[in-house]
Amino acid sequence: MSLSVDTRYGKVIVSTPYYSFILWGEVVSVTLFKPENCPNGYGVCKEFVASRKKKIHTRRFLEEFAKQAAAIF
C-alpha cells in the first residue's frame, strides 16, 4: 500500500517496496507532484533503499524531499 502526503510543495507519494535491478535490492519510490502538474502526471521521483523505509515515512523527510524536488522542477 502506498503512502500519500500533502506538503506545501505538492503531493508526495511513497510507493510500496519493489525490486530494483539498478540498485540490486528492494527499494521504495518517492515522487513529488506539484499541484499544477498533477493532472498531467509529471513529477520528480527518486528511489531509496527499502531498509531505510521507516526514515522515509517521517513527515520531516518527506517535506525535505519535496523542497529539494520542487527546486529541480
VMD Tcl script that builds the backbone (N, CA, C; Angstrom):
set m [mol new atoms 219]
animate dup $m
set s [atomselect $m all]
$s set {name element resname resid chain x y z} {
  {N N MET 1 A 0.843 -1.171 0.000}
  {CA C MET 1 A 0.000 0.000 0.000}
  {C C MET 1 A 0.896 1.245 0.000}
  {N N SER 2 A 0.625 2.171 -0.871}
  {CA C SER 2 A 1.438 3.377 -0.952}
  {C C SER 2 A 0.935 4.435 0.034}
  {N N LEU 3 A 1.817 5.371 0.327}
  {CA C LEU 3 A 1.521 6.460 1.256}
  {C C LEU 3 A 1.487 7.759 0.467}
  {N N SER 4 A 0.477 8.581 0.715}
  {CA C SER 4 A 0.339 9.868 0.050}
  {C C SER 4 A 0.266 10.965 1.107}
  {N N VAL 5 A 1.118 11.994 0.955}
  {CA C VAL 5 A 1.182 13.081 1.927}
  {C C VAL 5 A 1.135 14.408 1.176}
  {N N ASP 6 A 0.294 15.319 1.624}
  {CA C ASP 6 A 0.252 16.666 1.047}
  {C C ASP 6 A 1.252 17.552 1.772}
  {N N THR 7 A 2.113 18.224 1.003}
  {CA C THR 7 A 3.091 19.152 1.560}
  {C C THR 7 A 2.835 20.532 0.957}
  {N N ARG 8 A 3.563 21.522 1.414}
  {CA C ARG 8 A 3.368 22.866 0.855}
  {C C ARG 8 A 3.916 22.969 -0.565}
  {N N TYR 9 A 4.699 21.980 -1.001}
  {CA C TYR 9 A 5.264 21.972 -2.349}
  {C C TYR 9 A 4.435 21.138 -3.321}
  {N N GLY 10 A 3.534 20.330 -2.810}
  {CA C GLY 10 A 2.714 19.460 -3.636}
  {C C GLY 10 A 2.476 18.137 -2.938}
  {N N LYS 11 A 2.025 17.158 -3.695}
  {CA C LYS 11 A 1.711 15.841 -3.137}
  {C C LYS 11 A 2.917 14.922 -3.281}
  {N N VAL 12 A 3.292 14.263 -2.170}
  {CA C VAL 12 A 4.395 13.305 -2.173}
  {C C VAL 12 A 3.797 11.912 -1.999}
  {N N ILE 13 A 4.203 10.998 -2.880}
  {CA C ILE 13 A 3.716 9.622 -2.825}
  {C C ILE 13 A 4.900 8.692 -2.618}
  {N N VAL 14 A 4.783 7.803 -1.615}
  {CA C VAL 14 A 5.789 6.786 -1.341}
  {C C VAL 14 A 5.200 5.456 -1.789}
  {N N SER 15 A 5.881 4.760 -2.694}
  {CA C SER 15 A 5.373 3.506 -3.238}
  {C C SER 15 A 5.572 2.354 -2.260}
  {N N THR 16 A 4.962 1.252 -2.594}
  {CA C THR 16 A 5.231 0.019 -1.862}
  {C C THR 16 A 6.609 -0.482 -2.293}
  {N N PRO 17 A 7.297 -1.250 -1.458}
  {CA C PRO 17 A 8.629 -1.751 -1.826}
  {C C PRO 17 A 8.568 -2.655 -3.062}
  {N N TYR 18 A 9.579 -2.531 -3.903}
  {CA C TYR 18 A 9.708 -3.383 -5.092}
  {C C TYR 18 A 11.187 -3.611 -5.366}
  {N N TYR 19 A 11.492 -4.598 -6.207}
  {CA C TYR 19 A 12.882 -4.926 -6.504}
  {C C TYR 19 A 13.406 -4.036 -7.621}
  {N N SER 20 A 14.582 -3.451 -7.417}
  {CA C SER 20 A 15.237 -2.624 -8.426}
  {C C SER 20 A 16.462 -3.355 -8.953}
  {N N PHE 21 A 16.487 -3.588 -10.264}
  {CA C PHE 21 A 17.651 -4.224 -10.872}
  {C C PHE 21 A 18.837 -3.262 -10.927}
  {N N ILE 22 A 18.576 -1.971 -10.898}
  {CA C ILE 22 A 19.654 -0.985 -10.911}
  {C C ILE 22 A 20.396 -0.980 -9.582}
  {N N LEU 23 A 19.644 -1.001 -8.477}
  {CA C LEU 23 A 20.262 -0.991 -7.145}
  {C C LEU 23 A 20.454 -2.391 -6.559}
  {N N TRP 24 A 19.971 -3.411 -7.249}
  {CA C TRP 24 A 20.097 -4.803 -6.838}
  {C C TRP 24 A 19.530 -5.048 -5.453}
  {N N GLY 25 A 18.347 -4.560 -5.227}
  {CA C GLY 25 A 17.704 -4.774 -3.939}
  {C C GLY 25 A 16.316 -4.159 -3.907}
  {N N GLU 26 A 15.695 -4.280 -2.763}
  {CA C GLU 26 A 14.349 -3.751 -2.582}
  {C C GLU 26 A 14.404 -2.257 -2.294}
  {N N VAL 27 A 13.576 -1.500 -3.002}
  {CA C VAL 27 A 13.549 -0.040 -2.884}
  {C C VAL 27 A 12.105 0.438 -2.782}
  {N N VAL 28 A 11.970 1.707 -2.391}
  {CA C VAL 28 A 10.686 2.407 -2.480}
  {C C VAL 28 A 10.924 3.654 -3.325}
  {N N SER 29 A 9.920 4.043 -4.053}
  {CA C SER 29 A 9.993 5.219 -4.899}
  {C C SER 29 A 9.255 6.364 -4.220}
  {N N VAL 30 A 9.889 7.524 -4.143}
  {CA C VAL 30 A 9.268 8.718 -3.567}
  {C C VAL 30 A 9.113 9.722 -4.704}
  {N N THR 31 A 7.882 10.196 -4.917}
  {CA C THR 31 A 7.573 11.074 -6.045}
  {C C THR 31 A 6.864 12.329 -5.565}
  {N N LEU 32 A 7.284 13.480 -6.090}
  {CA C LEU 32 A 6.605 14.745 -5.824}
  {C C LEU 32 A 5.812 15.147 -7.057}
  {N N PHE 33 A 4.537 15.464 -6.857}
  {CA C PHE 33 A 3.681 16.017 -7.903}
  {C C PHE 33 A 3.272 17.408 -7.464}
  {N N LYS 34 A 3.708 18.421 -8.217}
  {CA C LYS 34 A 3.265 19.790 -7.939}
  {C C LYS 34 A 1.795 19.906 -8.348}
  {N N PRO 35 A 1.029 20.776 -7.674}
  {CA C PRO 35 A -0.404 20.893 -7.983}
  {C C PRO 35 A -0.694 21.198 -9.459}
  {N N GLU 36 A 0.117 22.051 -10.069}
  {CA C GLU 36 A -0.146 22.413 -11.465}
  {C C GLU 36 A 0.203 21.297 -12.447}
  {N N ASN 37 A 1.032 20.331 -12.025}
  {CA C ASN 37 A 1.434 19.231 -12.901}
  {C C ASN 37 A 0.741 17.915 -12.589}
  {N N CYS 38 A -0.006 17.869 -11.509}
  {CA C CYS 38 A -0.665 16.631 -11.104}
  {C C CYS 38 A -1.613 16.085 -12.175}
  {N N PRO 39 A -2.434 16.921 -12.816}
  {CA C PRO 39 A -3.325 16.379 -13.852}
  {C C PRO 39 A -2.567 15.770 -15.042}
  {N N ASN 40 A -1.360 16.276 -15.330}
  {CA C ASN 40 A -0.558 15.764 -16.440}
  {C C ASN 40 A 0.236 14.518 -16.072}
  {N N GLY 41 A 0.406 14.271 -14.775}
  {CA C GLY 41 A 1.168 13.117 -14.329}
  {C C GLY 41 A 2.661 13.346 -14.260}
  {N N TYR 42 A 3.100 14.611 -14.368}
  {CA C TYR 42 A 4.526 14.912 -14.295}
  {C C TYR 42 A 4.962 15.055 -12.845}
  {N N GLY 43 A 6.089 14.425 -12.507}
  {CA C GLY 43 A 6.598 14.517 -11.154}
  {C C GLY 43 A 8.088 14.246 -11.114}
  {N N VAL 44 A 8.678 14.463 -9.955}
  {CA C VAL 44 A 10.092 14.174 -9.716}
  {C C VAL 44 A 10.148 12.963 -8.807}
  {N N CYS 45 A 10.948 11.973 -9.195}
  {CA C CYS 45 A 10.961 10.693 -8.485}
  {C C CYS 45 A 12.390 10.307 -8.109}
  {N N LYS 46 A 12.526 9.628 -6.976}
  {CA C LYS 46 A 13.816 9.086 -6.551}
  {C C LYS 46 A 13.573 7.775 -5.827}
  {N N GLU 47 A 14.476 6.817 -6.033}
  {CA C GLU 47 A 14.393 5.528 -5.338}
  {C C GLU 47 A 15.290 5.552 -4.104}
  {N N PHE 48 A 14.776 4.969 -3.014}
  {CA C PHE 48 A 15.539 4.823 -1.781}
  {C C PHE 48 A 15.528 3.361 -1.370}
  {N N VAL 49 A 16.621 2.900 -0.800}
  {CA C VAL 49 A 16.707 1.521 -0.329}
  {C C VAL 49 A 15.631 1.292 0.719}
  {N N ALA 50 A 14.908 0.172 0.616}
  {CA C ALA 50 A 13.766 -0.098 1.479}
  {C C ALA 50 A 14.157 -0.324 2.938}
  {N N SER 51 A 15.412 -0.646 3.221}
  {CA C SER 51 A 15.818 -0.838 4.606}
  {C C SER 51 A 15.743 0.472 5.390}
  {N N ARG 52 A 15.749 1.599 4.667}
  {CA C ARG 52 A 15.594 2.907 5.314}
  {C C ARG 52 A 14.135 3.360 5.263}
  {N N LYS 53 A 13.226 2.429 5.080}
  {CA C LYS 53 A 11.804 2.729 4.884}
  {C C LYS 53 A 11.218 3.530 6.037}
  {N N LYS 54 A 11.572 3.193 7.278}
  {CA C LYS 54 A 10.998 3.898 8.426}
  {C C LYS 54 A 11.377 5.375 8.407}
  {N N LYS 55 A 12.597 5.672 7.989}
  {CA C LYS 55 A 13.032 7.064 7.904}
  {C C LYS 55 A 12.256 7.800 6.811}
  {N N ILE 56 A 11.947 7.110 5.729}
  {CA C ILE 56 A 11.263 7.723 4.594}
  {C C ILE 56 A 9.834 8.116 4.951}
  {N N HIS 57 A 9.210 7.420 5.851}
  {CA C HIS 57 A 7.821 7.711 6.184}
  {C C HIS 57 A 7.656 8.863 7.175}
  {N N THR 58 A 8.733 9.487 7.602}
  {CA C THR 58 A 8.595 10.607 8.528}
  {C C THR 58 A 8.203 11.868 7.766}
  {N N ARG 59 A 7.416 12.689 8.387}
  {CA C ARG 59 A 6.928 13.931 7.780}
  {C C ARG 59 A 8.098 14.858 7.426}
  {N N ARG 60 A 9.076 14.918 8.310}
  {CA C ARG 60 A 10.234 15.789 8.096}
  {C C ARG 60 A 11.019 15.382 6.847}
  {N N PHE 61 A 11.234 14.077 6.661}
  {CA C PHE 61 A 11.955 13.588 5.491}
  {C C PHE 61 A 11.191 13.902 4.209}
  {N N LEU 62 A 9.881 13.682 4.211}
  {CA C LEU 62 A 9.073 13.927 3.018}
  {C C LEU 62 A 9.002 15.408 2.675}
  {N N GLU 63 A 8.939 16.281 3.691}
  {CA C GLU 63 A 8.963 17.732 3.442}
  {C C GLU 63 A 10.293 18.155 2.826}
  {N N GLU 64 A 11.393 17.611 3.333}
  {CA C GLU 64 A 12.717 17.951 2.800}
  {C C GLU 64 A 12.874 17.445 1.360}
  {N N PHE 65 A 12.386 16.229 1.098}
  {CA C PHE 65 A 12.421 15.705 -0.271}
  {C C PHE 65 A 11.615 16.606 -1.202}
  {N N ALA 66 A 10.423 17.020 -0.761}
  {CA C ALA 66 A 9.558 17.872 -1.580}
  {C C ALA 66 A 10.225 19.222 -1.863}
  {N N LYS 67 A 10.895 19.762 -0.879}
  {CA C LYS 67 A 11.587 21.057 -1.058}
  {C C LYS 67 A 12.683 20.948 -2.107}
  {N N GLN 68 A 13.500 19.890 -2.021}
  {CA C GLN 68 A 14.583 19.705 -2.968}
  {C C GLN 68 A 14.075 19.365 -4.365}
  {N N ALA 69 A 13.023 18.554 -4.433}
  {CA C ALA 69 A 12.460 18.166 -5.736}
  {C C ALA 69 A 11.777 19.359 -6.402}
  {N N ALA 70 A 11.143 20.220 -5.616}
  {CA C ALA 70 A 10.480 21.401 -6.171}
  {C C ALA 70 A 11.505 22.347 -6.800}
  {N N ALA 71 A 12.711 22.402 -6.237}
  {CA C ALA 71 A 13.755 23.260 -6.788}
  {C C ALA 71 A 14.213 22.756 -8.166}
  {N N ILE 72 A 14.151 21.446 -8.380}
  {CA C ILE 72 A 14.523 20.857 -9.665}
  {C C ILE 72 A 13.452 21.121 -10.706}
  {N N PHE 73 A 12.218 21.057 -10.272}
  {CA C PHE 73 A 11.053 21.142 -11.139}
  {C C PHE 73 A 10.926 22.536 -11.693}
}
mol reanalyze $m
mol bondsrecalc $m
mol representation Tube
mol addrep $m
